[in-house]
Amino acid sequence: MRALLLTSGGIDSVTLAYHLAEKQKLHGLVSFDYGQKHRKELDCARQCACRLGVPHDIINITDIGGHLTSALTNAGPEIPDGHYAEETMRSTVVPNRNAIMLSVAFGLAVAKGADAVAAAFHGGDHFIYPDCRPAFVDFFEHMERAALDGMADVKLHAPFLRRTKADIVREAARLKVPFADTWSCYKGGQTHCGRCGTCVERREAFHLAAIADPTSYDDPDYWMQAVAEHRIKGQ
Amino acid sequence: MRALLLTSGGIDSVTLAYHLAEKQKLHGLVSFDYGQKHRKELDCARQCACRLGVPHDIINITDIGGHLTSALTNAGPEIPDGHYAEETMRSTVVPNRNAIMLSVAFGLAVAKGADAVAAAFHGGDHFIYPDCRPAFVDFFEHMERAALDGMADVKLHAPFLRRTKADIVREAARLKVPFADTWSCYKGGQTHCGRCGTCVERREAFHLAAIADPTSYDDPDYWMQAVAEHRIKGQ
């Protein structure tokens, strides 16, 4: 397998890049510029590709982003604070985002002769985002088999699908992923805010993995409050 | 049902626009600017939306087109002459094109509150293009049901899926679709070339429907030769 990896520049996808590179299964990286507030993630994806010595395509889909409503786009509302698994986090999603990015990645895989598209979906995403769940991944692969029937054979590879983000942090530590060159924060500041959904999720995952988090946060302690509030709501 | 219709500006999608408008099922049109040589089709789509009094989104995905190889893009090779159902016509396809456009259209449908995406796939497309076949349409709808689970319910409506292009021309005549304001040619000239796959298909469909073709072609008779050659190969 030689996989084209969807890479946001966050811990999950950068870790999957290192994981695939170790197995010599990494064809290249593909990232999307969709007008996100946090452009630092694209720099992190580029650094990852450079370090691993693979090609990196950044595809500009800002006009799609502009047509779809989202708190992630420049024109969108404020990014909410809180736990990643809260209902409010849905406002941070471009509708149908994963189907759009995967479809483009499958097209690029055909054009480049890669035989798989890899994505770092993981168990922690399942609560809120239906397009990160095993059912979606299965149906997407079936759909692509029909779409490319007789033209190409491209698999969808999602090895973290049933693992937690803490598992990914542990795998990252094993692979010596440079955490400082991964970016999670949705808010686009100079440092991670520590309050948005992905910052809280990142901080919590390091804690659960019992691995020191080298990230500098503007508000390093907020995550505990968000996790506590989320647990109380869940009871 | 209020459907957002994928509209290229060709006969098939413009006829479907009129067909849905007649039933008061048309929410709006969406078209894609992917760097195609035949930009006239976008003008035809715009005219169709104006005439039917519905909104029209043109989404710029030229950077995707630039990354994917295709004879349809400005940077691509020459457009081949011949019958639409010939193997050579595959070179005119952006890999995974329909999955990409449908995925974006589903995102836009969610953003706009439409409850269906409509597409003018028809039986004549099935020979060459796997991503126009009933199996693809079924899997795509299943995939989207999983992708949007709990967030939105958007159907994929393809009423011409098991009809021929000649059937569509007959339906267009019934609906009084202004044929002069539809565009099929891949080559981007001032008039239809009459030699590329879609021109041959268009000319043949009018012939089979026994309806006078008001289109002006640079080479109005080539289609008969292409059809005859295709039939001989098929024997």
Interface residues (C-beta under 8 A of the other chain):
Chain A: D57 I59 N60 I61 D63 I64 H67 L68 T69 R90 V94 P95 N96 R97 N98 A99 I100 L102 S103 V104 F106 G107 L108 V110 A111 P130 D131 R133 A135 F136 D138 F139 F140 H142 M143 E144 R145 A146 A147 L148 D149 G150 M151 A152
Chain B: D57 I59 N60 I61 D63 I64 H67 L68 T69 R90 V94 P95 N96 R97 N98 A99 I100 L102 S103 V104 F106 G107 L108 V110 A111 P130 D131 R133 A135 F136 D138 F139 F140 H142 M143 E144 R145 A146 A147 L148 D149 G150 M151 A152
